[in-house]
């Protein structure tokens, strides 16, 4: 190799190396850019299961950003093999399970005598299908399905719906208060350290936009009402 060609090769390698180093952003820098451009917080950033990308876990779902900070996308990332395993959904279910664990001590639980499955239901007493589900509680329980209620006032945390839910959670007998609210029976106004706002925020972060919203034991979201036998089939077939 002549001297000019050798010098050119060294120059190209030097520029290439410098460019690669210059455009790769740190996780902290990606976090700052993301939170500057989008109106919600980042909970964790790590290497994505795809070369050259970060996985950004947020209060509104999972995103993928290129390491140079120039490209970002949301949606499902699948393994390109038989079964097309949805890696995004799998991770989201893990995150959801952790978020639900934070609420465990504050749920209103309708315990199945012989529990096979534990289903968390975000509910609003003014929701028609929430009432339908509630009035079939014995059927769910008889099938071995425990229903555990979390609050989700559809009108937000300052709505009349939220006030009703606060009164339920502040009641000495929460089961009785829930039963009454689902049947339009008066319950007194009460004050306490209610978890309703916290539950609403957790539910919103997990993608709830209506009620009832059912979460299976594996963290999978089932939006909307399911009759008792249909829910049992869903549970038996959960991934």
C-alpha positions, 0 to 999 in steps of 0.5 A: 500500500502506498503512503497516500493510500495508507494515510487516507485509510487512517483518516477514514478510520479516525473519522469513522471512530470519532463519528460513532462515538460522537453520535451515541447518546448516553441513557441519561441524555436519552432520558432528558431528550425524551422527557423534554419532548414528551409530557410523561416520565421515564421509569427506566432505560436499558438496552433494547432486544434490538441492536442499536436501540434503547428500550424506554419504559415510561408511565405511558408504555414502552418506546424504542429509541436509536442510540444516536437519539435520532429515531424513536418508535412505539409499538410491538417488537416481536421475535422473528421466529415461529410464534412471533413472541411479542417481547413488548407485551411480555415486558409490559405484563411484567411491569403491570404486575409490579404496579398491581402489587403496589395496590394489593393491600388497598383492594376491595376483595370479593373472595372466591371460596375455592380460589383458582384465579385472582383478577384485579378489576378497575371499576366505577360504580356509575358504569353500566357494565361495572354494575353488570359484573358486580351483580354476577359476583356470586357466579364469578366466585363460584367458578373460583374467580376472586374479584379484587376492585381498584378504583377508576373514576372515569371523570378523573380524581376531582369528579363526583365519581371519585367522591363516591369511590372515596366514600366507599374506600373510607367506609368501615365496611367497604364491601357493603359500601360497594354493594350499595353504590353499585345499586344506587343506595346512599352511602355517607360522605366520609374523609380518610387517606383514600387510595382512589387518586393513586389507583386512578394514576396507576390505572392510567399509566397501565393504559386504562381508558374505560371501565371495567378493566380487568387484569389477569394474574399474568398482568394481561389487560382485558378491557371491558366486561366478560361474563363469568364463564367467558372470563373463566375460559380467558383465564384458562387460556392465558399465556 
